[in-house]
Amino acid sequence: MRLTPSRLLKELLQLVYPALCCHCGEPLVGDEDSLCTHCMCHLTWARHAAMPNNDVELRLAGRVPYQAAAALFLFRQGSVVQDVVHQIKYHGNLHLAHRFGCLLGDELVGSKRFDDIDCLVPVPLHPWRKWQRGYNQSELLCRAMAEVMGKPVITNNLIRRRYTSSQTHKSRQDRMDNMKAVFAVRRPEEFENKHILLVDDIITTGATTENCYHALRSVDNLKISVAALAVTSH
Protein backbone atom coordinates (compact mmCIF):
# COMPACT_ATOMS: atom_id res chain seq x y z
CA MET A 1 0.00 0.00 0.00
CA ARG A 2 1.39 3.41 -0.98
CA LEU A 3 1.83 5.84 1.88
CA THR A 4 0.28 9.25 1.24
CA PRO A 5 2.10 12.32 2.66
CA SER A 6 -0.54 12.71 5.38
CA ARG A 7 -0.35 9.04 6.37
CA LEU A 8 3.46 9.16 6.36
CA LEU A 9 3.34 12.20 8.68
CA LYS A 10 0.94 10.36 10.98
CA GLU A 11 3.22 7.31 11.07
CA LEU A 12 6.25 9.49 11.88
CA LEU A 13 4.40 11.34 14.64
CA GLN A 14 3.31 8.04 16.15
CA LEU A 15 6.94 6.98 16.37
CA VAL A 16 7.75 10.06 18.45
CA TYR A 17 4.44 10.50 20.28
CA PRO A 18 2.65 7.15 20.11
CA ALA A 19 -1.12 7.27 20.63
CA LEU A 20 -2.25 5.04 23.46
CA CYS A 21 -5.29 2.84 23.93
CA CYS A 22 -7.77 4.62 26.19
CA HIS A 23 -8.29 1.45 28.23
CA CYS A 24 -5.06 -0.53 28.52
CA GLY A 25 -2.61 2.27 27.73
CA GLU A 26 -0.70 0.25 25.14
CA PRO A 27 0.53 2.05 21.98
CA LEU A 28 -1.90 1.93 19.07
CA VAL A 29 -0.67 0.52 15.78
CA GLY A 30 -1.79 0.73 12.17
CA ASP A 31 -5.35 1.95 11.81
CA GLU A 32 -6.21 1.55 15.49
CA ASP A 33 -7.75 4.70 16.95
CA SER A 34 -8.49 5.26 20.66
CA LEU A 35 -8.94 1.53 21.31
CA CYS A 36 -6.52 -1.27 20.48
CA THR A 37 -7.74 -4.42 18.77
CA HIS A 38 -7.31 -6.46 21.96
CA CYS A 39 -9.59 -4.12 23.95
CA MET A 40 -12.11 -3.95 21.11
CA CYS A 41 -12.45 -7.72 21.46
CA HIS A 42 -13.30 -7.30 25.16
CA LEU A 43 -16.27 -4.96 24.72
CA THR A 44 -19.31 -6.35 26.57
CA TRP A 45 -22.05 -6.27 23.95
CA ALA A 46 -25.66 -6.20 25.13
CA ARG A 47 -27.29 -6.96 21.76
CA HIS A 48 -30.61 -5.66 23.06
CA ALA A 49 -32.02 -4.16 19.87
CA ALA A 50 -33.65 -7.34 18.57
CA MET A 51 -34.66 -8.58 22.05
CA PRO A 52 -38.04 -7.59 23.54
CA ASN A 53 -38.01 -7.52 27.36
CA ASN A 54 -34.28 -6.81 27.47
CA ASP A 55 -32.59 -5.18 30.49
CA VAL A 56 -33.39 -1.63 29.37
CA GLU A 57 -37.05 -2.38 28.71
CA LEU A 58 -37.46 -4.15 32.05
CA ARG A 59 -35.80 -1.22 33.83
CA LEU A 60 -38.24 1.24 32.25
CA ALA A 61 -41.34 -0.98 32.47
CA GLY A 62 -44.23 0.69 34.25
CA ARG A 63 -42.43 4.04 34.22
CA VAL A 64 -42.08 4.93 30.53
CA PRO A 65 -44.57 3.68 27.89
CA TYR A 66 -41.89 2.90 25.32
CA GLN A 67 -42.37 1.28 21.92
CA ALA A 68 -38.91 -0.30 22.09
CA ALA A 69 -35.74 0.29 24.09
CA ALA A 70 -32.17 -0.96 23.78
CA ALA A 71 -28.53 -0.43 24.70
CA LEU A 72 -25.46 -1.44 22.71
CA PHE A 73 -23.15 -2.36 25.61
CA LEU A 74 -23.23 -3.49 29.24
CA PHE A 75 -21.44 -1.03 31.53
CA ARG A 76 -19.30 -2.41 34.34
CA GLN A 77 -16.79 -0.60 36.55
CA GLY A 78 -13.25 -0.95 35.23
CA SER A 79 -14.38 -2.31 31.88
CA VAL A 80 -13.48 -1.26 28.36
CA VAL A 81 -17.03 0.05 27.98
CA GLN A 82 -16.58 2.35 30.98
CA ASP A 83 -13.52 3.93 29.37
CA VAL A 84 -15.32 4.31 26.03
CA VAL A 85 -18.26 6.05 27.73
CA HIS A 86 -15.92 8.31 29.72
CA GLN A 87 -13.89 9.18 26.63
CA ILE A 88 -17.05 10.33 24.87
CA LYS A 89 -18.74 11.92 27.89
CA TYR A 90 -15.87 13.72 29.58
CA HIS A 91 -13.17 14.02 26.94
CA GLY A 92 -15.20 14.75 23.81
CA ASN A 93 -13.64 11.90 21.83
CA LEU A 94 -15.34 12.60 18.50
CA HIS A 95 -13.91 9.54 16.81
CA LEU A 96 -15.31 7.14 19.40
CA ALA A 97 -18.66 8.98 19.47
CA HIS A 98 -18.98 8.65 15.71
CA ARG A 99 -17.72 5.09 15.58
CA PHE A 100 -20.00 3.74 18.30
CA GLY A 101 -22.94 5.95 17.38
CA CYS A 102 -22.85 4.33 13.94
CA LEU A 103 -22.65 0.87 15.53
CA LEU A 104 -25.67 1.66 17.69
CA GLY A 105 -27.55 2.92 14.64
CA ASP A 106 -26.68 -0.25 12.74
CA GLU A 107 -27.98 -2.40 15.61
CA LEU A 108 -31.30 -0.55 15.69
CA VAL A 109 -31.75 -0.71 11.91
CA GLY A 110 -30.92 -4.40 11.84
CA SER A 111 -33.44 -5.21 14.56
CA LYS A 112 -36.42 -3.85 12.54
CA ARG A 113 -38.06 -2.81 15.85
CA PHE A 114 -37.17 0.86 15.33
CA ASP A 115 -38.18 1.18 11.68
CA ASP A 116 -40.95 3.76 12.14
CA ILE A 117 -38.87 6.29 14.07
CA ASP A 118 -39.50 9.84 12.81
CA CYS A 119 -36.60 11.64 14.51
CA LEU A 120 -33.79 11.30 17.04
CA VAL A 121 -33.80 13.42 20.21
CA PRO A 122 -30.69 13.53 22.43
CA VAL A 123 -31.19 13.86 26.17
CA PRO A 124 -30.33 17.54 26.60
CA LEU A 125 -27.67 19.10 28.78
CA HIS A 126 -28.22 22.32 30.65
CA PRO A 127 -26.76 25.21 28.56
CA TRP A 128 -24.17 25.93 31.27
CA ARG A 129 -22.90 22.34 31.33
CA LYS A 130 -22.86 22.18 27.54
CA TRP A 131 -20.84 25.41 27.51
CA GLN A 132 -18.41 23.94 30.04
CA ARG A 133 -17.89 20.76 28.01
CA GLY A 134 -18.29 22.29 24.59
CA TYR A 135 -20.60 19.49 23.42
CA ASN A 136 -23.47 17.21 24.42
CA GLN A 137 -22.26 13.60 24.32
CA SER A 138 -25.76 12.30 23.55
CA GLU A 139 -26.00 14.66 20.60
CA LEU A 140 -22.64 13.41 19.29
CA LEU A 141 -24.04 9.87 19.32
CA CYS A 142 -27.28 11.04 17.69
CA ARG A 143 -25.46 12.70 14.80
CA ALA A 144 -23.64 9.46 13.99
CA MET A 145 -26.79 7.35 14.40
CA ALA A 146 -28.66 9.68 12.05
CA GLU A 147 -26.14 8.97 9.30
CA VAL A 148 -27.03 5.29 9.51
CA MET A 149 -30.76 5.59 10.20
CA GLY A 150 -31.47 8.43 7.77
CA LYS A 151 -33.56 10.36 10.31
CA PRO A 152 -33.33 14.00 11.44
CA VAL A 153 -31.94 15.03 14.83
CA ILE A 154 -33.99 17.54 16.84
CA THR A 155 -31.95 19.25 19.55
CA ASN A 156 -33.82 22.40 20.53
CA ASN A 157 -37.30 21.23 21.50
CA LEU A 158 -36.77 18.98 24.51
CA ILE A 159 -34.69 21.17 26.82
CA ARG A 160 -33.13 20.94 30.26
CA ARG A 161 -34.37 23.96 32.19
CA ARG A 162 -32.73 23.33 35.56
CA TYR A 163 -29.05 22.73 36.32
CA THR A 164 -28.52 19.51 38.29
CA SER A 165 -25.59 17.99 40.10
CA SER A 166 -23.95 14.89 38.70
CA GLN A 167 -25.93 11.65 38.93
CA THR A 168 -22.75 9.65 39.58
CA HIS A 169 -22.71 7.87 42.97
CA LYS A 170 -26.32 8.83 43.76
CA SER A 171 -28.86 6.27 44.97
CA ARG A 172 -31.97 5.53 42.88
CA GLN A 173 -34.15 7.78 45.04
CA ASP A 174 -31.55 10.57 45.03
CA ARG A 175 -31.38 10.33 41.24
CA MET A 176 -35.15 10.66 40.98
CA ASP A 177 -35.20 13.64 43.37
CA ASN A 178 -32.32 15.26 41.50
CA MET A 179 -34.14 15.00 38.16
CA LYS A 180 -37.64 16.21 39.12
CA ALA A 181 -39.04 18.90 36.82
CA VAL A 182 -35.71 19.19 35.01
CA PHE A 183 -36.96 18.90 31.42
CA ALA A 184 -39.51 20.80 29.35
CA VAL A 185 -40.84 20.82 25.79
CA ARG A 186 -40.69 24.21 24.07
CA ARG A 187 -42.94 23.46 21.09
CA PRO A 188 -45.20 20.44 21.78
CA GLU A 189 -46.75 20.67 18.33
CA GLU A 190 -43.37 19.77 16.75
CA PHE A 191 -43.57 16.32 18.35
CA GLU A 192 -47.29 15.73 17.81
CA ASN A 193 -48.11 12.48 15.98
CA LYS A 194 -44.40 11.56 15.92
CA HIS A 195 -42.39 8.58 17.06
CA ILE A 196 -39.20 9.91 18.64
CA LEU A 197 -36.07 8.02 19.59
CA LEU A 198 -34.72 9.39 22.87
CA VAL A 199 -30.94 8.85 22.97
CA ASP A 200 -28.65 8.89 26.01
CA ASP A 201 -25.06 7.80 26.60
CA ILE A 202 -25.78 5.54 29.59
CA ILE A 203 -28.84 4.29 31.43
CA THR A 204 -28.51 3.42 35.11
CA THR A 205 -31.72 3.60 37.13
CA GLY A 206 -33.70 5.10 34.24
CA ALA A 207 -34.41 8.31 36.20
CA THR A 208 -33.29 10.60 33.38
CA THR A 209 -35.39 8.76 30.80
CA GLU A 210 -38.41 8.76 33.08
CA ASN A 211 -38.19 12.49 33.70
CA CYS A 212 -37.80 13.20 29.98
CA TYR A 213 -41.03 11.27 29.55
CA HIS A 214 -42.75 13.38 32.22
CA ALA A 215 -41.98 16.46 30.12
CA LEU A 216 -43.10 14.76 26.91
CA ARG A 217 -46.28 13.05 28.04
CA SER A 218 -48.49 16.08 27.39
CA VAL A 219 -47.66 15.94 23.65
CA ASP A 220 -50.61 14.63 21.64
CA ASN A 221 -50.22 11.18 20.08
CA LEU A 222 -46.50 10.91 20.81
CA LYS A 223 -44.68 7.57 20.74
CA ILE A 224 -41.31 7.13 22.43
CA SER A 225 -38.50 4.64 21.94
CA VAL A 226 -35.23 4.72 23.84
CA ALA A 227 -31.63 3.93 22.91
CA ALA A 228 -28.40 4.22 24.86
CA LEU A 229 -24.77 3.45 24.21
CA ALA A 230 -24.62 1.46 27.46
CA VAL A 231 -26.71 0.24 30.38
CA THR A 232 -25.31 -0.58 33.79
CA SER A 233 -25.40 -4.23 34.74
CA HIS A 234 -27.14 -5.29 37.91
C-alpha distance (Angstrom), angle and dihedral (degrees) to the residues before:
residue distance angle dihedral
M1 . . .
R2 3.82 . .
L3 3.78 114.9 .
T4 3.80 113.6 -129.4
P5 3.84 117.4 -144.7
S6 3.82 91.0 -106.0
R7 3.80 92.9 49.3
L8 3.81 91.2 46.2
L9 3.82 89.7 52.3
K10 3.80 90.1 49.6
E11 3.81 91.3 50.2
L12 3.82 91.4 49.5
L13 3.80 92.6 48.3
Q14 3.79 90.3 50.1
L15 3.79 89.4 55.9
V16 3.81 90.5 56.6
Y17 3.81 99.8 31.6
P18 3.80 106.5 19.9
A19 3.81 115.5 -158.9
L20 3.78 112.2 -123.6
C21 3.78 132.4 -142.1
C22 3.80 109.0 -102.1
H23 3.81 90.9 -133.8
C24 3.80 111.1 35.6
G25 3.81 98.5 20.2
E26 3.80 94.3 -130.6
P27 3.84 118.3 141.4
L28 3.79 114.4 -91.4
V29 3.79 118.0 -124.2
G30 3.79 135.4 -160.9
D31 3.79 112.8 -16.7
E32 3.80 94.8 -12.8
D33 3.79 112.1 129.2
S34 3.83 125.0 -172.0
L35 3.82 92.4 -28.1
C36 3.79 127.5 53.7
T37 3.79 120.4 -133.0
H38 3.81 91.7 -108.2
C39 3.83 92.4 56.5
M40 3.80 91.9 43.4
C41 3.80 87.0 59.7
H42 3.82 89.9 55.0
L43 3.80 97.4 56.3
T44 3.82 110.0 127.1
W45 3.80 103.5 -129.3
A46 3.80 118.1 -157.2
R47 3.82 97.3 -167.4
H48 3.80 90.2 -162.1
A49 3.79 99.9 146.3
A50 3.80 96.7 87.3
M51 3.83 94.3 35.9
P52 3.82 120.1 89.6
N53 3.83 112.8 -152.2
N54 3.80 92.1 26.6
D55 3.83 122.4 157.7
V56 3.81 94.1 -84.8
E57 3.80 93.9 49.0
L58 3.80 92.4 47.6
R59 3.81 90.3 49.2
L60 3.81 91.4 53.3
A61 3.82 96.9 38.5
G62 3.78 113.0 125.5
R63 3.80 91.3 10.2
V64 3.81 105.0 63.6
P65 3.84 121.8 27.9
Y66 3.80 94.3 -138.5
Q67 3.79 127.3 175.7
A68 3.81 91.2 -149.1
A69 3.79 135.9 -18.5
A70 3.79 133.8 -167.7
A71 3.79 147.0 160.6
L72 3.80 128.0 -151.1
F73 3.81 99.0 -144.5
L74 3.80 141.7 23.9
F75 3.80 112.0 -120.5
R76 3.80 118.6 -140.1
Q77 3.80 129.2 167.7
G78 3.79 111.9 -95.4
S79 3.79 93.4 12.6
V80 3.79 130.7 129.6
V81 3.80 88.0 -110.6
Q82 3.81 91.1 57.4
D83 3.80 90.7 55.6
V84 3.81 91.8 46.6
V85 3.82 91.2 51.7
H86 3.82 91.6 46.4
Q87 3.80 92.2 47.9
I88 3.80 90.1 54.9
K89 3.81 97.4 37.5
Y90 3.79 102.5 41.6
H91 3.79 105.4 18.5
G92 3.80 102.1 38.4
N93 3.80 93.9 -126.6
L94 3.80 97.8 -175.7
H95 3.78 94.1 -175.4
L96 3.80 93.8 56.3
A97 3.82 92.0 42.8
H98 3.79 90.8 53.7
R99 3.78 95.0 41.4
F100 3.80 96.3 49.8
G101 3.79 94.7 35.2
C102 3.80 87.3 59.4
L103 3.81 90.6 47.7
L104 3.80 90.4 51.6
G105 3.79 90.5 48.6
D106 3.80 90.6 50.1
E107 3.81 90.7 51.6
L108 3.80 92.4 51.8
V109 3.81 93.6 46.5
G110 3.79 91.9 47.9
S111 3.80 92.7 51.2
K112 3.85 93.6 59.4
R113 3.84 88.5 -147.9
F114 3.81 92.6 103.4
D115 3.80 98.6 44.9
D116 3.81 97.8 117.2
I117 3.81 96.6 53.0
D118 3.82 111.2 136.3
C119 3.81 99.7 -167.1
L120 3.80 144.7 -8.8
V121 3.81 120.2 -116.4
P122 3.82 119.8 -169.2
V123 3.79 118.0 -146.0
P124 3.81 99.7 -103.0
L125 3.78 128.5 -122.0
H126 3.77 122.2 -141.8
P127 3.85 108.4 -96.8
W128 3.81 90.8 -115.5
R129 3.81 93.4 54.0
K130 3.79 91.5 44.4
W131 3.82 88.9 51.6
Q132 3.81 90.3 49.9
R133 3.81 93.2 50.9
G134 3.77 97.5 32.3
Y135 3.81 92.5 -134.0
N136 3.80 144.9 40.6
Q137 3.81 108.7 -117.4
S138 3.81 92.1 -151.7
E139 3.79 90.2 53.7
L140 3.82 90.4 51.3
L141 3.80 88.8 55.6
C142 3.81 91.3 45.6
R143 3.80 93.1 53.6
A144 3.81 91.1 54.7
M145 3.81 93.0 43.6
A146 3.81 90.0 51.3
E147 3.80 90.3 58.3
V148 3.79 89.1 59.3
M149 3.80 99.5 36.3
G150 3.80 97.3 41.2
K151 3.81 93.1 -134.3
P152 3.82 130.3 128.7
V153 3.80 122.8 -106.1
I154 3.81 116.8 -132.6
T155 3.80 112.7 -161.2
N156 3.80 107.2 161.2
N157 3.80 105.1 55.2
L158 3.80 104.9 63.0
I159 3.81 102.5 52.0
R160 3.79 138.1 179.1
R161 3.79 106.3 -126.4
R162 3.79 100.3 177.9
Y163 3.81 128.3 54.4
T164 3.81 111.8 -126.0
S165 3.77 134.1 -169.2
S166 3.78 119.2 -110.7
Q167 3.80 116.7 -71.0
T168 3.81 91.3 -143.5
H169 3.83 114.0 118.5
K170 3.82 93.2 6.2
S171 3.80 121.8 131.1
R172 3.81 120.1 -117.8
Q173 3.80 92.5 -99.6
D174 3.82 92.2 45.7
R175 3.80 89.3 51.1
M176 3.79 91.0 52.2
D177 3.82 92.2 47.6
N178 3.80 90.6 46.8
M179 3.81 92.4 53.5
K180 3.82 101.3 45.2
A181 3.81 114.1 130.1
V182 3.80 91.1 -7.6
F183 3.82 98.9 129.7
A184 3.80 133.9 55.9
V185 3.80 138.4 176.9
R186 3.80 114.5 -126.3
R187 3.81 99.0 -166.5
P188 3.83 111.1 20.5
E189 3.80 91.6 -178.8
E190 3.83 90.0 65.9
F191 3.81 89.6 65.6
E192 3.80 97.6 39.4
N193 3.82 114.2 125.9
K194 3.82 90.2 2.8
H195 3.78 134.7 125.5
I196 3.80 107.1 -139.4
L197 3.78 128.6 -167.6
L198 3.81 109.3 -141.4
V199 3.82 108.8 -152.1
D200 3.81 127.9 -161.3
D201 3.80 133.6 166.8
I202 3.82 96.5 -126.8
I203 3.79 136.8 5.6
T204 3.79 118.4 -152.1
T205 3.81 115.5 155.3
G206 3.81 93.0 -7.1
A207 3.83 92.0 -117.9
T208 3.80 94.1 130.3
T209 3.81 92.8 48.9
E210 3.79 91.8 46.8
N211 3.79 92.9 51.5
C212 3.80 91.7 47.6
Y213 3.79 86.0 55.3
H214 3.81 91.3 51.0
A215 3.80 88.4 58.7
L216 3.81 92.5 45.0
R217 3.79 101.3 43.7
S218 3.80 94.3 86.7
V219 3.83 90.7 62.7
D220 3.80 111.3 106.3
N221 3.80 116.8 -110.6
L222 3.81 94.8 -10.7
K223 3.80 121.7 162.3
I224 3.80 121.1 -161.5
S225 3.78 132.5 -158.0
V226 3.79 124.2 177.8
A227 3.80 133.7 -143.7
A228 3.79 131.7 176.2
L229 3.76 135.8 178.1
A230 3.81 89.9 -128.5
V231 3.79 143.4 2.9
T232 3.78 124.2 -154.7
S233 3.78 115.4 -111.8
H234 3.77 119.7 -123.9
